[in-house]
Amino acid sequence: MNKKVGLLLSLVLFTISLVNGQGNVKIAKLKYSGGGDWYANKTSLPNLIQFCNRELQTNISAQEDVVEVGSPDLFTYPFVHMTGHGNVVFTNAEAENLRNYLLAGGFLHIDDNYGLDPFVRREMKKVFPELSFVELPFDHPIYRSRYVFKDGLPKIHEHDGKPSQGFGLIWEGRLLCFYSYESDLGNGWEDQSLYNDSEASRAKALQMGANLLIYAFTVY
């Protein structure tokens, strides 16, 4: 089975599980080089998965996997999450692997955990030299795939007083990568005791995360 077929099969299996509760799909956190803390937000994905399985009746494995940018295993995950605060470096081979994964139907969510922005923009240019991040309009389907966010990406934590923004890389009309900036979305998925966020704030973060998963698994 080639990589593209394997990834598309994973997407189909997830769609089946979404409809009738069957199947079991895994998602992954992206491990990268450069010194940045790719491993940040240890409770975020498990909490998001728990929320989706409970509220949307999905059947996602309770614990996320870890996958390296250059690994062929990348193609077994329909949804990959990337976070951190610092430097990111992709080799040419890693950039090519990530590009092929996204073109094959995969989806990457990048969440700036404050400080990631200049590095991830630089490295994603290696992946798609011909594309630039564009801010998505508030009526984009990703803001209403399950829960409606009429004002776009929710603001979870303050850092520099900037508004939260949702950017995307779009290839031939398809959103390949969603980049949440100045939001701290992943922090909102974490255990409540870590940041003492209000339940309302955490609910918005988890609902937006659910939108990302539903969008990634049903639009390909």
Sequence and secondary structure as in RCSB ss.txt:
>XXXX:A:sequence
MNKKVGLLLSLVLFTISLVNGQGNVKIAKLKYSGGGDWYANKTSLPNLIQFCNRELQTNISAQEDVVEVGSPDLF
TYPFVHMTGHGNVVFTNAEAENLRNYLLAGGFLHIDDNYGLDPFVRREMKKVFPELSFVELPFDHPIYRSRYVFK
DGLPKIHEHDGKPSQGFGLIWEGRLLCFYSYESDLGNGWEDQSLYNDSEASRAKALQMGANLLIYAFTVY
>XXXX:A:secstr
  HHHHHHHHHHHHHHHHHHS S B  EEEE BSS  TT  TTHHHHHHHHHHHHS   B SS EEEETT GGGG
G SEEEEEESS  B  HHHHHHHHHHHHTT EEEEEE SS HHHHHHHHHHH TT   EE  TTSGGGTSSS  T
TSS     SSS   EEEEEEETTEEEEEEEESS HHHHHS HHHH   HHHHHHHHHHHHHHHHHHHH  
